[in-house]
Structures are given as structure tokens and as C-alpha cells.
Amino acid sequence: MALKVAMHNWMRPEPIGTTIERLARAGYDGIEIAGEPAVYDVGEVRALLEQHGLECWGSVTIMVGGRDLLHEDKYVRIGSIQYCKDTIDLIVGLGGKMLTVVPSTVGKIVPMGSPEDEWQWAIKSLKEVNAYAEDKGVRLALEPLNRFETYFLNRHDQALALAEDVGGTCGVCLDIFHMNIEESDWEEALRTAASAGKLVDVHVADNNRMPCGQGAIDWAKFIGTLEEIGYDDYLTVEFVVALDRSRISQRTEIADASEADASVGLEQFLRDHGTGAVPDALYDRFVKESIDELRRHIGARQATPAGAGG
């Protein structure tokens, strides 16, 4: 069974119908929708997905300020747990299967307690979220980010340890962009997570977080590794087009995040990720180039005649 390709939509504030139409036109199989349950009309989104022949793979938590499963204030934790539950309801309504969870606020760089306290806060919060998810038929995937976005989970072994402590069906999501920074061996990280039965989701962008094929990641090796370990669910594209304010910029048409028509929280989220308002034509091209690069490698070895190669 071949890998399928989805894409996130948090990187570009726009009507969900515009996003879904673009993904269908570019040949994607599905969407991993932004975890903003208050924003979407489930019936409308489901109808749009059916109209364009796409499926909802799942969702990802958008951990802006005020969302933190290991915050020192238990009332922030309570609110964040409810946010995750509401996002699980969104996934169920759209027929999705998984929720990628970033446990703490993205960009939070100062701990609020001892390592032991924060770990226990995270476990308690995630146990409640995971129990709710399991009851709804949704699987959690804990995602480690690079050290510049969080101090809490940075590597696959940390995420696996937390998933083990949470228990049940809780697994992990691994992102090659973050792995390329934090893992000593990203191939081994994938193998370890898969052998533990914990690899639920995989996110993709090149090493510079640009579209697949615009950096230094060996995509043939990456896709080949996933096929070898038997991962046959979704690859979710998550490129973030960086602003370039230098005199040699080739992306001068990208406007500041303030022009992206985003909410205050999402505008700051975009700014924190170094991106802004990307013109339609450029975004369309990068969306298509990403899936074309991935498709070029998916199933490539199975298509190679026996005895061929070098």
C-alpha cells in the first residue's frame, strides 16, 4: 500500500474551501486540518472534502499563547485539555483518525517548574486527552519540535518515553525538519518509533523548512526508509516559506504577517515561524512542487525492475 500525501493549512490563513480546492487540484489525498475547532463548520468542511475527493487524515494542535498542557497554572492546563477534546470532536466530525499534539506552547523557552513537575503535569493532562481520544476512535501522536521552538520535547526518544508514560494507544509524530536538527540519526529514529508500534504520523518539509526538494534532505532515502519500516499512512506537508529581507532576496513579494488576514494569535504564530503573507501564485507552485517531489520517490523501488539499479 503506497504512502498518501496530505498537507497542513495553519501556515496560510484563508477560507477552508480555497485550501481544499488547491490541494485537490495539486493531487493531494487529504488534509491534516489546523486544530481550530471554533473556526470550522464541520458540515461545510465535510461537504467540501467529499466534493473534491479528499479525506481528513486528522488534525494538529495549534499551540499559541494560552494553550499549554504543562503550564504551572492548573486552570491553563484544564483549558488546554478541553481545547484538545474539542479538536478531537472536530476530527471525529470530519472522519479523521489522529491528532498530532505539541504538548506545550510553541515558542515557550522558559520552564515553569522542575523537570519532574512538568513531566507529571504533561502526563496527567495527556492521559485525560488520550482517554477521550480512545473513546472517540482517535489516536494521539506526540510531536517533538526543535530546541528553538520548545524546550520540552525535542527528540523521538523523549516523545516515546512520554507516550509510554501516557499509555494506551498514544504514539508519536516525527517531522523530518525537526529530526534533521535534533536527531543524531533520523533514519534510526523512524525505525525505533515504528518498531515500538508508536509511529502514528509523519510531517515533511525540507531541512530549511521550504517545500520538499528545495533543500538538502535525501528524499529517496527518507521515503525508502518509511517503506522499509512499513509505514503506509500519510506524509503531511508542512513547509513554511521564509521572509527574506536581504538585498539578494528572490522572495520580495512576500508581505509581512500583518497582511495575512490572520487572527492576532495566528499572526504571531506566523511571525514566530519566520513567514508572512505569501502570494497565491507562489503558494500554489510550492504546494504542487512539494507533492511532485514526494510522488517521485513513493513506490520508486517497487517500480524498478528486478536486477536493475547499481
C-alpha positions in Angstrom: 0.0 0.0 0.0 1.5 3.3 -1.1 2.1 6.3 1.1 -0.5 9.0 0.9 0.1 12.8 1.0 -1.8 15.4 3.0 -1.0 19.0 3.9 -1.4 21.3 6.9 -3.3 24.5 6.4 -2.2 26.5 9.5 0.6 28.1 7.5 -1.8 30.1 5.3 -4.9 31.9 6.7 -7.6 31.6 4.1 -11.1 30.2 3.6 -11.0 26.4 4.0 -12.8 26.0 0.7 -9.8 27.7 -1.0 -7.4 25.4 0.7 -9.3 22.2 -0.1 -9.7 23.2 -3.8 -6.0 23.9 -4.1 -5.0 20.5 -2.5 -7.4 18.6 -4.8 -6.0 20.5 -7.9 -2.5 19.6 -6.9 -3.2 15.9 -6.4 -3.2 15.6 -2.6 -5.1 12.8 -0.9 -6.1 14.6 2.2 -5.6 17.4 4.8 -4.3 17.5 8.4 -6.5 20.3 9.4 -5.4 23.0 11.8 -6.7 22.4 15.3 -9.1 25.3 15.5 -12.4 23.7 16.2 -14.2 27.0 16.8 -13.3 28.2 13.3 -14.8 25.4 11.2 -18.3 24.4 10.4 -18.0 20.6 10.4 -20.8 20.0 7.9 -19.4 22.6 5.5 -15.9 21.2 5.6 -17.0 17.6 5.3 -19.1 18.5 2.2 -16.1 20.3 0.6 -13.8 17.3 1.2 -16.4 14.9 -0.3 -16.9 17.3 -3.3 -13.2 17.4 -4.0 -12.4 13.7 -3.3 -10.2 14.4 -0.3 -10.2 12.9 3.2 -9.4 14.4 6.6 -6.4 12.5 7.9 -6.6 14.2 11.3 -5.6 17.5 12.9 -2.7 19.1 14.7 -2.9 21.3 17.9 -2.1 24.9 17.3 -0.3 25.8 20.5 -0.5 29.6 20.6 -0.4 31.5 23.9 -2.9 30.2 26.5 -2.6 26.6 25.2 -0.2 24.6 27.3 -0.7 21.1 28.7 2.2 21.5 31.2 1.6 25.1 32.4 2.2 25.8 36.1 -1.4 27.2 36.3 -3.7 24.2 36.5 -6.5 26.3 35.0 -4.5 26.8 31.9 -3.9 23.1 31.8 -7.7 22.4 32.2 -8.5 24.8 29.4 -5.8 23.2 27.2 -7.2 19.8 27.8 -10.7 21.0 26.8 -9.2 22.5 23.7 -7.7 19.2 22.7 -11.0 17.4 23.4 -12.8 20.0 21.2 -10.2 19.3 18.4 -10.9 15.6 18.8 -14.6 16.3 18.2 -13.7 18.2 15.1 -11.6 15.2 13.8 -14.5 12.8 14.5 -16.9 15.0 12.7 -14.6 15.0 9.7 -14.0 11.3 9.7 -10.3 11.7 10.7 -8.2 9.2 12.6 -5.5 11.0 14.6 -4.5 14.1 16.5 -0.9 15.4 16.5 -0.2 17.0 19.9 2.5 19.5 20.6 2.3 19.4 24.4 3.5 23.0 25.2 3.1 26.5 23.8 5.3 26.9 20.7 7.9 29.5 21.4 7.9 29.0 25.1 11.5 28.8 26.1 11.4 29.3 29.9 10.3 26.3 32.1 7.7 26.9 34.7 8.6 24.1 37.1 11.2 21.4 37.8 11.6 18.7 35.1 9.8 16.3 37.3 6.8 18.6 37.9 6.5 19.5 34.2 6.7 15.9 33.2 3.9 14.9 35.6 1.8 17.8 34.5 2.1 16.7 30.9 1.3 13.1 31.8 -1.8 14.0 33.8 -3.1 16.3 31.0 -2.3 13.9 28.2 -3.8 10.9 30.0 -7.1 12.7 30.1 -6.9 13.8 26.5 -5.8 10.3 25.4 -8.7 8.6 27.2 -11.1 10.9 25.4 -9.4 10.2 22.1 -9.5 6.5 22.5 -13.2 6.6 23.4 -13.8 8.5 20.1 -11.6 6.2 18.0 -8.8 8.8 17.5 -5.1 8.1 18.1 -2.8 10.7 19.7 0.7 11.4 18.2 3.1 13.5 20.4 5.3 15.6 18.2 8.8 16.7 19.3 10.0 20.1 17.9 13.4 21.6 17.6 15.0 23.4 20.6 14.3 26.8 19.1 10.5 26.2 19.3 10.3 24.3 22.6 12.5 23.1 25.4 10.1 20.2 26.3 10.2 17.5 23.6 12.9 17.7 21.0 13.8 14.1 20.1 12.0 10.9 19.3 13.2 9.1 22.4 11.8 11.8 24.6 8.5 11.6 22.8 8.4 7.8 23.0 9.1 8.0 26.8 6.2 10.4 27.3 3.9 8.3 25.1 4.8 5.2 27.2 4.0 7.1 30.4 0.7 8.3 29.0 -0.1 4.7 28.0 -2.9 3.3 25.9 -2.6 3.9 22.2 -0.7 7.1 22.5 2.1 7.3 19.9 4.4 9.9 18.2 4.6 12.1 15.2 8.0 12.6 13.7 8.9 15.6 11.4 11.9 15.4 9.2 12.6 19.1 9.5 12.9 18.9 13.3 14.6 15.5 13.2 17.3 16.9 10.9 18.2 19.4 13.6 17.8 17.3 16.7 18.4 13.6 15.9 21.8 12.1 15.7 20.3 9.6 13.2 16.9 10.4 11.8 16.7 7.1 10.0 17.2 5.2 13.3 14.6 7.4 15.0 12.0 6.4 12.4 12.9 2.7 12.8 12.8 2.9 16.6 9.4 4.5 16.7 8.0 2.1 14.1 9.4 -1.0 15.8 7.7 0.2 19.0 4.4 0.4 17.2 4.3 4.1 18.0 4.8 5.9 14.7 1.4 7.4 14.0 2.1 10.4 11.8 5.0 11.9 9.7 5.4 15.5 8.8 7.6 16.7 5.9 9.4 19.8 4.8 13.0 20.2 3.6 15.9 21.0 6.0 15.3 24.7 5.5 11.6 24.3 6.0 11.0 25.1 2.4 9.0 22.8 0.1 10.3 19.3 -0.4 13.1 19.3 -2.9 14.3 22.8 -2.2 16.9 21.8 0.4 19.3 19.1 1.4 17.1 16.2 2.6 17.7 13.0 0.7 14.0 12.3 -0.2 14.8 8.9 -1.8 16.4 7.7 1.4 13.6 9.2 3.6 10.8 7.7 1.6 12.7 4.4 1.2 13.2 4.2 5.0 9.4 4.7 5.6 8.6 2.0 3.1 11.1 -0.4 4.6 9.6 0.0 8.1 6.1 -0.5 6.8 4.7 3.0 7.4 1.9 3.4 4.8 -0.2 6.2 6.2 0.1 9.9 5.4 3.0 12.2 4.9 1.8 15.7 5.8 3.5 18.6 4.0 4.3 21.5 6.4 6.6 23.9 4.6 6.9 27.4 5.9 8.1 30.0 3.3 10.6 32.3 5.0 10.7 36.0 4.6 13.9 37.3 3.0 14.6 41.0 3.6 18.1 41.0 2.2 19.2 42.8 -1.0 19.6 39.4 -2.8 16.0 38.3 -1.9 14.2 36.2 -4.5 11.0 36.4 -2.4 10.4 40.1 -2.2 6.7 39.7 -2.9 6.1 38.0 0.5 4.4 40.5 2.7 4.6 40.9 6.5 2.4 38.6 8.6 0.2 41.5 9.5 -1.1 41.3 5.9 -2.1 37.6 6.1 -5.6 38.3 7.4 -4.9 36.1 10.4 -6.2 36.3 14.0 -3.9 38.0 16.5 -2.7 34.7 17.8 -2.1 33.1 14.4 -0.4 36.3 13.1 2.1 36.0 16.0 2.4 32.3 15.3 3.3 33.0 11.6 5.8 35.7 12.7 7.4 33.3 15.2 7.8 30.9 12.3 9.5 33.5 10.2 6.9 33.7 7.5 4.3 36.2 6.3 1.6 36.7 3.6 2.7 34.5 0.6 1.1 35.4 -2.8 -1.4 32.9 -4.2 0.7 32.1 -7.3 3.8 31.4 -5.3 2.0 29.3 -2.7 0.2 27.3 -5.5 3.6 26.5 -7.0 5.2 25.4 -3.8 2.2 23.2 -2.9 2.5 21.4 -6.2 6.2 21.1 -6.2 6.1 19.5 -2.7 3.8 16.7 -3.7 5.6 16.2 -7.1 8.9 15.7 -5.2 7.3 13.2 -2.8 5.4 11.3 -5.5 8.7 11.0 -7.5 10.1 8.8 -4.7 7.0 7.0 -3.4 7.0 3.5 -4.7 10.0 4.1 -6.8 11.8 1.0 -5.8 8.8 -1.2 -6.3 8.6 0.2 -9.8 12.3 -0.7 -10.5 12.6 -3.9 -12.5 14.3 -6.8 -10.7 18.0 -6.8 -11.2 18.0 -3.1 -12.1 19.9 -0.4 -10.3 23.5 0.0 -9.3 
